[in-house]
Amino acid sequence: SASLNKAKEQSQQPVPTVYHIGIPDATPKEPRQQNLTLLPQHHIIVRLQMNVEEKFMPDKMKAAWIYAPRDLRVGEADIPSIDDSKALIRIKTCGVCPSDVRFYTGARQSSAYPRIPGHEWAGDIVEVGKGLDGFQPGDRVVADWRAICGECYYCRRGIFNYCRNLKHEQVKGGFCEYGYSVRSNLRKIPDNVSYEEASFTEPLACCLNGANRSNIRTGDDVVVV
């Protein structure tokens, strides 16, 4: 009968498999949902739609961890919590800076392992603190990773990359699913700019700053090395 054929077809469909990826030696956890009925080709799409509709926020995220030079592993990290001065951001893209490559190869040693690399990232705001005005969930933003003091010798002269009193824990993100930032370091992404293009904001600013300080003018003869 038609009902028996339908039941037979359903029994032959692959059972969705949930994989748990964790940091080595971490205690395995049971998947949050094991009763999802999903088409194999729609696993990610359906799960994301369900999470948005039910406002489901997990407590863990996937992240790339460097444990030692040339030892990069995909594991888990806690989704950061925010205070009233910050916005929580779902990261869409993250660029690879030469400093990330140096940390990976060991050309530049880290002061602490393991660590999550990456700082050229862009994404969507999913939560805002009570004291953060001008931004709301859904805004597309890019975050400047360097939180400066604005008062030291170098900051007063506009040389912000040499700030003597960089503020820590004000901006955090990278090769992971979520990050956060204070208001002063957030920039809204225009509608005609993609996430990939927005992730070039910081390196492009470095190029523009160098060009502006070089005193090269239109029509000058130059040598490209």
GIDA-V477064 format. One record per residue. N is the residue number from 1. RES is the residue in three letters. PSI is psi in whole degrees, 0 to 359 (999 if undefined). NEAR is the number of other C-alpha atoms within 12 Angstrom. Layout:
BEGIN
N & RES & PSI & NEAR
N & RES & PSI & NEAR
END
This chain:
BEGIN
1 & SER & 169 & 7
2 & ALA & 321 & 8
3 & SER & 322 & 9
4 & LEU & 319 & 10
5 & ASN & 320 & 11
6 & LYS & 318 & 12
7 & ALA & 322 & 12
8 & LYS & 318 & 12
9 & GLU & 319 & 12
10 & GLN & 323 & 15
11 & SER & 337 & 11
12 & GLN & 351 & 10
13 & GLN & 141 & 15
14 & PRO & 140 & 14
15 & VAL & 128 & 16
16 & PRO & 134 & 19
17 & THR & 131 & 16
18 & VAL & 122 & 20
19 & TYR & 137 & 14
20 & HIS & 115 & 22
21 & ILE & 118 & 23
22 & GLY & 167 & 24
23 & ILE & 136 & 25
24 & PRO & 141 & 17
25 & ASP & 2 & 9
26 & ALA & 153 & 12
27 & THR & 123 & 11
28 & PRO & 144 & 14
29 & LYS & 150 & 16
30 & GLU & 139 & 12
31 & PRO & 147 & 16
32 & ARG & 323 & 17
33 & GLN & 123 & 19
34 & GLN & 359 & 15
35 & ASN & 26 & 12
36 & LEU & 135 & 19
37 & THR & 102 & 20
38 & LEU & 145 & 22
39 & LEU & 137 & 17
40 & PRO & 321 & 17
41 & GLN & 356 & 13
42 & HIS & 17 & 15
43 & HIS & 305 & 19
44 & ILE & 317 & 16
45 & ILE & 312 & 14
46 & VAL & 317 & 17
47 & ARG & 317 & 27
48 & LEU & 319 & 16
49 & GLN & 319 & 14
50 & MET & 317 & 19
51 & ASN & 320 & 16
52 & VAL & 315 & 15
53 & GLU & 323 & 11
54 & GLU & 4 & 11
55 & LYS & 41 & 13
56 & PHE & 126 & 16
57 & MET & 111 & 24
58 & PRO & 169 & 22
59 & ASP & 357 & 16
60 & LYS & 154 & 24
61 & MET & 159 & 26
62 & LYS & 145 & 28
63 & ALA & 154 & 31
64 & ALA & 124 & 29
65 & TRP & 134 & 31
66 & ILE & 116 & 31
67 & TYR & 335 & 26
68 & ALA & 168 & 24
69 & PRO & 128 & 23
70 & ARG & 22 & 19
71 & ASP & 86 & 18
72 & LEU & 126 & 26
73 & ARG & 145 & 26
74 & VAL & 123 & 25
75 & GLY & 210 & 29
76 & GLU & 157 & 31
77 & ALA & 158 & 30
78 & ASP & 137 & 21
79 & ILE & 126 & 24
80 & PRO & 144 & 28
81 & SER & 154 & 26
82 & ILE & 155 & 26
83 & ASP & 188 & 20
84 & ASP & 345 & 19
85 & SER & 0 & 26
86 & LYS & 167 & 34
87 & ALA & 139 & 45
88 & LEU & 132 & 43
89 & ILE & 132 & 42
90 & ARG & 113 & 38
91 & ILE & 130 & 38
92 & LYS & 319 & 28
93 & THR & 154 & 32
94 & CYS & 126 & 36
95 & GLY & 163 & 31
96 & VAL & 110 & 23
97 & CYS & 151 & 23
98 & PRO & 330 & 18
99 & SER & 326 & 20
100 & ASP & 319 & 30
101 & VAL & 320 & 21
102 & ARG & 321 & 20
103 & PHE & 320 & 30
104 & TYR & 315 & 30
105 & THR & 341 & 19
106 & GLY & 358 & 21
107 & ALA & 334 & 15
108 & ARG & 119 & 17
109 & GLN & 141 & 21
110 & SER & 148 & 22
111 & SER & 344 & 12
112 & ALA & 135 & 15
113 & TYR & 151 & 18
114 & PRO & 163 & 27
115 & ARG & 153 & 31
116 & ILE & 115 & 35
117 & PRO & 175 & 36
118 & GLY & 136 & 37
119 & HIS & 359 & 34
120 & GLU & 75 & 40
121 & TRP & 160 & 46
122 & ALA & 156 & 47
123 & GLY & 199 & 39
124 & ASP & 137 & 35
125 & ILE & 131 & 35
126 & VAL & 343 & 30
127 & GLU & 142 & 31
128 & VAL & 144 & 30
129 & GLY & 160 & 25
130 & LYS & 331 & 17
131 & GLY & 10 & 17
132 & LEU & 103 & 24
133 & ASP & 163 & 18
134 & GLY & 353 & 21
135 & PHE & 154 & 31
136 & GLN & 161 & 24
137 & PRO & 137 & 21
138 & GLY & 342 & 19
139 & ASP & 136 & 26
140 & ARG & 125 & 34
141 & VAL & 159 & 44
142 & VAL & 144 & 48
143 & ALA & 133 & 45
144 & ASP & 120 & 36
145 & TRP & 338 & 36
146 & ARG & 108 & 29
147 & ALA & 107 & 27
148 & ILE & 165 & 29
149 & CYS & 328 & 23
150 & GLY & 5 & 22
151 & GLU & 343 & 18
152 & CYS & 178 & 18
153 & TYR & 313 & 17
154 & TYR & 321 & 18
155 & CYS & 321 & 19
156 & ARG & 341 & 16
157 & ARG & 9 & 13
158 & GLY & 12 & 17
159 & ILE & 69 & 20
160 & PHE & 333 & 24
161 & ASN & 350 & 25
162 & TYR & 17 & 20
163 & CYS & 130 & 21
164 & ARG & 347 & 19
165 & ASN & 54 & 18
166 & LEU & 137 & 21
167 & LYS & 129 & 20
168 & HIS & 158 & 14
169 & GLU & 25 & 21
170 & GLN & 329 & 30
171 & VAL & 134 & 35
172 & LYS & 135 & 41
173 & GLY & 208 & 43
174 & GLY & 220 & 38
175 & PHE & 67 & 36
176 & CYS & 177 & 38
177 & GLU & 336 & 37
178 & TYR & 148 & 40
179 & GLY & 181 & 48
180 & TYR & 164 & 44
181 & SER & 151 & 48
182 & VAL & 164 & 39
183 & ARG & 318 & 33
184 & SER & 341 & 27
185 & ASN & 7 & 27
186 & LEU & 140 & 41
187 & ARG & 131 & 28
188 & LYS & 142 & 30
189 & ILE & 124 & 27
190 & PRO & 154 & 14
191 & ASP & 332 & 12
192 & ASN & 10 & 11
193 & VAL & 129 & 17
194 & SER & 167 & 22
195 & TYR & 320 & 29
196 & GLU & 316 & 23
197 & GLU & 321 & 25
198 & ALA & 330 & 34
199 & SER & 349 & 35
200 & PHE & 6 & 28
201 & THR & 310 & 30
202 & GLU & 311 & 30
203 & PRO & 326 & 24
204 & LEU & 322 & 17
205 & ALA & 323 & 17
206 & CYS & 318 & 17
207 & CYS & 316 & 14
208 & LEU & 320 & 16
209 & ASN & 316 & 17
210 & GLY & 319 & 14
211 & ALA & 319 & 14
212 & ASN & 329 & 13
213 & ARG & 356 & 13
214 & SER & 347 & 12
215 & ASN & 19 & 13
216 & ILE & 131 & 14
217 & ARG & 161 & 11
218 & THR & 129 & 9
219 & GLY & 348 & 7
220 & ASP & 148 & 9
221 & ASP & 130 & 8
222 & VAL & 162 & 11
223 & VAL & 129 & 6
224 & VAL & 118 & 4
225 & VAL & 999 & 3
END
